[in-house]
Amino acid sequence: MAVVLNKEQIMEIIPHRDPFLLIDEVNELEVGKRVKATKYIKAEDFWFKGHFPNYPVTPGVLMVEMCAQAGAVALLSLPENKGKIGLFGGINNCKFRQQVVPGDKLDIEVEIIKVKGPIGVGKALASVNGKKAVSAEITFAIK
């Protein structure tokens, strides 16, 4: 898959920085509508020191955050949202379907399904090798 935005370009759109910038690249972007992004899960990722020693599993809440950051790229790429911040407004219908471990490539897709004023809703899906890992409906508040 082609890289549309690398980490440096992502940081020009969303305010997240290491260690909390949790997407590595954007592979497709339809501004304000949808995004496909990738997170390469590495053994040295900060959460594996404690989650869990000898059984490294990516925390589900961080996978939801990865989806949210990808969705934020789609919404904050709109010219009227340049320089703004996307905050969580809600998480609905979230399901964790498989463990994500070091060496996995997490493919993230977010489709923006509703925008009303500063509030947006995205349908998110993250998968590994085509198998669903997490799905959720995420609500954003643009500040």
C-alpha positions, -999 to 999 in steps of 0.1 A, spaced: 0 0 0 13 34 -9 22 59 18 3 92 14 15 108 47 45 98 67 49 105 105 62 140 100 33 149 77 8 134 101 23 156 128 16 186 106 -21 177 109 -27 163 144 -10 175 176 1 141 189 38 135 195 59 106 206 54 86 226 17 91 220 16 95 182 2 61 176 -1 59 138 29 54 116 16 63 81 -15 72 62 -21 51 31 -53 66 18 -70 99 26 -103 114 14 -102 146 34 -132 149 58 -146 116 47 -123 86 52 -88 74 60 -67 43 59 -37 42 82 -11 18 95 5 12 129 35 -12 130 34 -30 163 70 -33 177 83 -51 207 98 -18 219 65 0 220 62 17 254 31 -3 266 47 -37 264 70 -31 294 39 -35 316 12 -50 294 22 -77 300 57 -89 309 63 -122 291 29 -119 273 29 -87 253 -5 -76 241 -15 -42 227 -41 -27 251 -75 -24 235 -79 12 246 -47 21 227 -61 5 196 -92 26 199 -69 57 203 -50 46 171 -84 46 153 -92 80 167 -59 95 156 -65 82 121 -100 97 121 -86 129 134 -63 131 104 -94 129 81 -113 157 100 -83 179 108 -72 178 72 -102 200 63 -90 236 58 -114 250 83 -100 226 110 -63 234 104 -45 238 137 -74 225 158 -75 195 181 -98 165 179 -110 152 213 -130 121 222 -167 127 225 -176 91 229 -170 55 220 -199 32 211 -203 -4 201 -167 -12 207 -156 -48 202 -122 -64 206 -119 -95 185 -83 -106 186 -50 -99 203 -25 -76 186 11 -84 194 46 -74 184 53 -79 147 17 -73 137 8 -46 112 -25 -30 123 -45 -17 93 -69 11 104 -99 23 85 -121 52 96 -151 64 77 -166 97 89 -204 90 89 -217 122 104 -205 158 110 -226 184 126 -209 216 137 -178 207 157 -189 171 163 -181 142 140 -188 105 142 -166 79 126 -170 42 120 -136 26 128 -122 -8 120 -87 -21 127 -74 -54 115 -44 -76 112 -40 -97 80 -76 -90 71 -89 -103 105 -108 -78 126 -90 -67 158 -112 -39 170 -143 -21 157 -160 9 172 -181 40 165 -161 70 177 -173 105 183 -150 135 179 -153 170 192 -132 195 173 -117 222 195 
